[in-house]
Amino acid sequence: MHALIRQLLSRGPVLTDGAWGTQLQARGLPIGEMPEGWNLSHPEDVCGVARAYVAAGSRIILTNTFGGNRCRLEAAGLSDRVRELNLRGVELSRKAAEGRAWVFASIGPSGKMLLADEITRDELGAAFEQQAAALAEGGADGLVVETMGDLDEALLAVAAARATDLPVVACMVFDSGKNRDQTIMGLTPEEAAKALTDAGADVIGANCGRGMGGFALICARLRSATDRPIWIKPNAGLPEIVDGRAAYRTSPEEFAGGAQALVAAGASFVGGCCGTSPDFIQALDQKLHAGTQVSPLLLPG
């Protein structure tokens, strides 16, 4: 296990952050616009999202770099600014953290399908290597490969992340199949955990795809198939489309009500995904750390 992960876990469950995309949309990001572009055009709004999560109690915050690979940025005409956008994304989260939280940089899927021959393995691997190198150069404390549906793509991203020598979190989305407990490619939690462990990820997890209900079972199944810590970030329920935007009906209190079940199922890192906000993180903090104090030895700086 990476030394930083061991240090973080020495005092119990670690609170991560919540959604970024929906929070940026709440600050005016138009639907369909690449959020990563705001690292340059609206840095104060991006920094504001990160700062709000730190204030809510997040011990780890992510970066506005989820779609920061050149495959996704190409559609927005930003493929020549990969390094700049990723460096800036880390810089803004580090600025917001002010030494009170760790910054783990986000690496999301490419939007290209290997099975459909939309991209080659070499091209995809090179895209992830470019992004991971920029995030490491920017000073990220760790890397989070997240929201992956295709194991082959996830493994390429994990390999690129591992080349930086930073701790690597690897998360899949389990939202398909009869019981919504498989990836879109039919992979089970046990299969994913084994493959990602063998690939050298320091932390294994699941995010997005569904609300808090059902995540405890996914967590337990991941836990049963790996010796690595488990990272879980559920959505704020399933969205409804209202006036062209996704609306989430789960309240922060309802969401946080599942926190203890996640920990009991083996989760070591707990946060939120789509639709969650700083209010959700504050509610989680109250459930997970009531009556306890965070040791300054576990914070950067």
Number of C-alpha atoms within 10 A of each C-alpha: 13 13 10 13 16 12 12 19 14 10 12 13 18 21 24 27 29 30 25 25 21 21 21 20 14 10 14 11 18 11 13 7 11 19 22 25 22 19 24 13 10 16 15 15 18 25 21 17 26 31 23 18 28 26 16 21 24 28 24 26 26 28 29 28 26 25 22 35 30 23 21 21 20 14 10 13 10 19 16 11 16 23 21 16 26 33 22 22 31 28 21 24 27 26 13 24 24 13 14 19 26 25 28 27 30 27 31 21 23 21 12 15 16 14 10 8 9 11 16 14 15 9 11 23 19 17 21 28 22 19 26 32 17 23 32 22 14 19 15 25 20 24 26 27 28 25 24 25 21 20 20 15 20 27 21 20 29 29 19 22 29 21 13 18 12 19 22 28 30 31 30 29 24 28 18 18 14 7 9 17 22 22 21 18 12 17 20 20 26 18 17 26 29 17 19 24 18 11 16 19 26 23 25 32 31 26 26 27 24 23 23 25 16 15 27 22 16 23 25 20 19 28 21 15 16 20 15 21 21 28 27 28 29 27 25 30 23 17 17 12 9 9 7 8 12 13 17 18 12 18 15 18 16 15 22 23 15 18 23 15 18 25 20 12 20 22 27 21 25 27 27 28 24 26 25 27 23 24 17 26 30 22 20 28 22 16 16 19 15 9 7 8 8 12 8 10 9 17 15 14 10
